[in-house]
Amino acid sequence: MKEKISYSKLAIEALYRASKLAHQRAAERNFKIPIWKDGKIIYVESKEILTKKCN
């Protein structure tokens, strides 16, 4: 029997992979990444984000 595919789950997984790749490329080039926090945009070092996601 064929398993039903959840397109929303596939889309979320694709967005996660794309954001991970974007963070890796930003870290290689020493870019800062804008993040929405407490009602304003702050810029965070991309290497900080990668270390938080990896741990």
Distance bins in CASP14 RR format, pairs under 12 A and 6 or more apart:
PFRMAT RR
TARGET T0000
AUTHOR 0000-0000-0000
RMODE 2
METHOD distances of the structure
MODEL  1
3 9 0 0 0 0 0 1 0 0 0 0 0
4 10 0 0 0 0 0 1 0 0 0 0 0
5 11 0 0 0 0 0 1 0 0 0 0 0
5 13 0 0 0 0 0 1 0 0 0 0 0
6 12 0 0 0 0 1 0 0 0 0 0 0
6 13 0 0 0 0 1 0 0 0 0 0 0
7 13 0 0 0 0 0 1 0 0 0 0 0
7 14 0 0 0 0 0 1 0 0 0 0 0
8 14 0 0 0 0 0 1 0 0 0 0 0
8 15 0 0 0 0 0 1 0 0 0 0 0
9 15 0 0 0 0 0 1 0 0 0 0 0
9 16 0 0 0 0 0 1 0 0 0 0 0
10 16 0 0 0 0 0 1 0 0 0 0 0
10 17 0 0 0 0 0 1 0 0 0 0 0
11 17 0 0 0 0 0 1 0 0 0 0 0
11 18 0 0 0 0 0 1 0 0 0 0 0
12 18 0 0 0 0 0 1 0 0 0 0 0
12 19 0 0 0 0 0 1 0 0 0 0 0
13 19 0 0 0 0 0 1 0 0 0 0 0
13 20 0 0 0 0 0 1 0 0 0 0 0
14 20 0 0 0 0 0 1 0 0 0 0 0
14 21 0 0 0 0 0 1 0 0 0 0 0
15 21 0 0 0 0 0 1 0 0 0 0 0
15 22 0 0 0 0 0 1 0 0 0 0 0
16 22 0 0 0 0 0 1 0 0 0 0 0
16 23 0 0 0 0 0 1 0 0 0 0 0
16 53 0 0 0 0 0 1 0 0 0 0 0
17 23 0 0 0 0 0 1 0 0 0 0 0
17 24 0 0 0 0 0 1 0 0 0 0 0
18 24 0 0 0 0 0 1 0 0 0 0 0
18 25 0 0 0 0 0 1 0 0 0 0 0
19 25 0 0 0 0 0 1 0 0 0 0 0
19 26 0 0 0 0 0 1 0 0 0 0 0
19 33 0 0 0 0 1 0 0 0 0 0 0
19 35 0 0 0 0 0 1 0 0 0 0 0
19 46 0 0 0 0 0 1 0 0 0 0 0
19 49 0 0 0 0 1 0 0 0 0 0 0
19 50 0 0 0 0 0 1 0 0 0 0 0
19 53 0 0 0 0 1 0 0 0 0 0 0
20 26 0 0 0 0 0 1 0 0 0 0 0
20 27 0 0 0 0 0 1 0 0 0 0 0
20 46 0 0 0 0 0 1 0 0 0 0 0
20 49 0 0 0 0 1 0 0 0 0 0 0
20 50 0 0 0 0 1 0 0 0 0 0 0
20 53 1 0 0 1 0 0 0 0 0 0 0
20 54 0 0 0 0 0 1 0 0 0 0 0
21 27 0 0 0 0 0 1 0 0 0 0 0
21 28 0 0 0 0 0 1 0 0 0 0 0
21 46 0 0 0 0 0 1 0 0 0 0 0
21 50 0 0 0 0 0 1 0 0 0 0 0
22 28 0 0 0 0 0 1 0 0 0 0 0
22 29 0 0 0 0 0 1 0 0 0 0 0
22 31 0 0 0 0 1 0 0 0 0 0 0
22 33 1 0 0 1 0 0 0 0 0 0 0
22 34 0 0 0 0 0 1 0 0 0 0 0
22 46 0 0 0 0 1 0 0 0 0 0 0
22 49 0 0 0 0 1 0 0 0 0 0 0
22 50 0 0 0 0 0 1 0 0 0 0 0
22 53 0 0 0 0 0 1 0 0 0 0 0
23 29 0 0 0 0 0 1 0 0 0 0 0
23 31 0 0 0 0 1 0 0 0 0 0 0
23 32 0 0 0 0 0 1 0 0 0 0 0
23 33 1 0 0 1 0 0 0 0 0 0 0
23 35 0 0 0 0 0 1 0 0 0 0 0
23 44 0 0 0 0 0 1 0 0 0 0 0
23 45 0 0 0 0 0 1 0 0 0 0 0
23 46 1 0 1 0 0 0 0 0 0 0 0
23 47 0 0 0 0 1 0 0 0 0 0 0
23 48 0 0 0 0 0 1 0 0 0 0 0
23 49 1 0 1 0 0 0 0 0 0 0 0
23 50 1 0 1 0 0 0 0 0 0 0 0
23 51 0 0 0 0 0 1 0 0 0 0 0
23 52 0 0 0 0 0 1 0 0 0 0 0
23 53 1 0 0 1 0 0 0 0 0 0 0
23 54 0 0 0 0 0 1 0 0 0 0 0
24 31 0 0 0 0 0 1 0 0 0 0 0
24 33 0 0 0 0 0 1 0 0 0 0 0
24 46 0 0 0 0 1 0 0 0 0 0 0
24 47 0 0 0 0 0 1 0 0 0 0 0
24 49 0 0 0 0 1 0 0 0 0 0 0
24 50 1 0 0 1 0 0 0 0 0 0 0
24 53 0 0 0 0 0 1 0 0 0 0 0
24 54 0 0 0 0 0 1 0 0 0 0 0
25 31 0 0 0 0 1 0 0 0 0 0 0
25 33 0 0 0 0 0 1 0 0 0 0 0
25 46 0 0 0 0 1 0 0 0 0 0 0
25 50 0 0 0 0 0 1 0 0 0 0 0
26 32 1 0 0 1 0 0 0 0 0 0 0
26 33 1 0 1 0 0 0 0 0 0 0 0
26 34 0 0 0 0 0 1 0 0 0 0 0
26 35 0 0 0 0 0 1 0 0 0 0 0
26 43 0 0 0 0 0 1 0 0 0 0 0
26 44 0 0 0 0 0 1 0 0 0 0 0
26 45 0 0 0 0 1 0 0 0 0 0 0
26 46 1 1 0 0 0 0 0 0 0 0 0
26 47 0 0 0 0 1 0 0 0 0 0 0
26 48 0 0 0 0 0 1 0 0 0 0 0
26 49 0 0 0 0 1 0 0 0 0 0 0
26 50 0 0 0 0 1 0 0 0 0 0 0
27 33 0 0 0 0 1 0 0 0 0 0 0
27 44 0 0 0 0 0 1 0 0 0 0 0
27 45 0 0 0 0 1 0 0 0 0 0 0
27 46 1 0 1 0 0 0 0 0 0 0 0
27 47 1 0 1 0 0 0 0 0 0 0 0
27 48 0 0 0 0 1 0 0 0 0 0 0
27 49 1 0 0 1 0 0 0 0 0 0 0
27 50 1 0 1 0 0 0 0 0 0 0 0
27 51 0 0 0 0 1 0 0 0 0 0 0
27 52 0 0 0 0 0 1 0 0 0 0 0
27 53 0 0 0 0 0 1 0 0 0 0 0
27 54 0 0 0 0 0 1 0 0 0 0 0
28 46 0 0 0 0 1 0 0 0 0 0 0
28 47 0 0 0 0 1 0 0 0 0 0 0
28 50 0 0 0 0 0 1 0 0 0 0 0
29 45 0 0 0 0 0 1 0 0 0 0 0
29 46 0 0 0 0 1 0 0 0 0 0 0
29 47 0 0 0 0 0 1 0 0 0 0 0
30 45 0 0 0 0 1 0 0 0 0 0 0
30 46 1 0 0 1 0 0 0 0 0 0 0
30 47 1 0 0 1 0 0 0 0 0 0 0
30 48 0 0 0 0 0 1 0 0 0 0 0
31 43 0 0 0 0 1 0 0 0 0 0 0
31 44 0 0 0 0 0 1 0 0 0 0 0
31 45 0 0 0 0 1 0 0 0 0 0 0
31 46 1 0 1 0 0 0 0 0 0 0 0
31 47 0 0 0 0 1 0 0 0 0 0 0
31 49 0 0 0 0 0 1 0 0 0 0 0
31 50 0 0 0 0 0 1 0 0 0 0 0
32 41 0 0 0 0 0 1 0 0 0 0 0
32 42 0 0 0 0 1 0 0 0 0 0 0
32 43 1 0 1 0 0 0 0 0 0 0 0
32 44 1 0 0 1 0 0 0 0 0 0 0
32 45 1 0 1 0 0 0 0 0 0 0 0
32 46 1 0 0 1 0 0 0 0 0 0 0
32 47 0 0 0 0 1 0 0 0 0 0 0
32 48 0 0 0 0 1 0 0 0 0 0 0
32 49 0 0 0 0 1 0 0 0 0 0 0
33 41 0 0 0 0 0 1 0 0 0 0 0
33 42 0 0 0 0 1 0 0 0 0 0 0
33 43 1 0 0 1 0 0 0 0 0 0 0
33 44 1 0 1 0 0 0 0 0 0 0 0
33 45 1 0 0 1 0 0 0 0 0 0 0
33 46 1 0 1 0 0 0 0 0 0 0 0
33 47 0 0 0 0 1 0 0 0 0 0 0
33 48 0 0 0 0 1 0 0 0 0 0 0
33 49 1 0 0 1 0 0 0 0 0 0 0
33 50 0 0 0 0 1 0 0 0 0 0 0
33 52 0 0 0 0 0 1 0 0 0 0 0
33 53 0 0 0 0 0 1 0 0 0 0 0
34 40 0 0 0 0 0 1 0 0 0 0 0
34 41 1 0 1 0 0 0 0 0 0 0 0
34 42 1 0 0 1 0 0 0 0 0 0 0
34 43 1 0 1 0 0 0 0 0 0 0 0
34 44 0 0 0 0 1 0 0 0 0 0 0
34 45 0 0 0 0 0 1 0 0 0 0 0
34 46 0 0 0 0 0 1 0 0 0 0 0
34 49 0 0 0 0 0 1 0 0 0 0 0
35 41 1 0 0 1 0 0 0 0 0 0 0
35 42 1 0 1 0 0 0 0 0 0 0 0
35 43 1 0 0 1 0 0 0 0 0 0 0
35 44 1 0 1 0 0 0 0 0 0 0 0
35 45 0 0 0 0 0 1 0 0 0 0 0
35 46 0 0 0 0 0 1 0 0 0 0 0
35 48 0 0 0 0 0 1 0 0 0 0 0
35 49 0 0 0 0 1 0 0 0 0 0 0
35 52 0 0 0 0 0 1 0 0 0 0 0
36 42 0 0 0 0 1 0 0 0 0 0 0
36 43 0 0 0 0 0 1 0 0 0 0 0
36 44 0 0 0 0 0 1 0 0 0 0 0
37 43 0 0 0 0 0 1 0 0 0 0 0
37 44 0 0 0 0 1 0 0 0 0 0 0
42 48 0 0 0 0 0 1 0 0 0 0 0
42 49 0 0 0 0 0 1 0 0 0 0 0
43 49 0 0 0 0 0 1 0 0 0 0 0
44 50 0 0 0 0 0 1 0 0 0 0 0
44 51 0 0 0 0 0 1 0 0 0 0 0
44 52 0 0 0 0 1 0 0 0 0 0 0
44 53 0 0 0 0 0 1 0 0 0 0 0
45 51 0 0 0 0 1 0 0 0 0 0 0
45 52 0 0 0 0 0 1 0 0 0 0 0
46 52 0 0 0 0 0 1 0 0 0 0 0
46 53 0 0 0 0 0 1 0 0 0 0 0
47 53 0 0 0 0 0 1 0 0 0 0 0
47 54 0 0 0 0 0 1 0 0 0 0 0
48 54 0 0 0 0 0 1 0 0 0 0 0
48 55 0 0 0 0 0 1 0 0 0 0 0
49 55 0 0 0 0 0 1 0 0 0 0 0
END
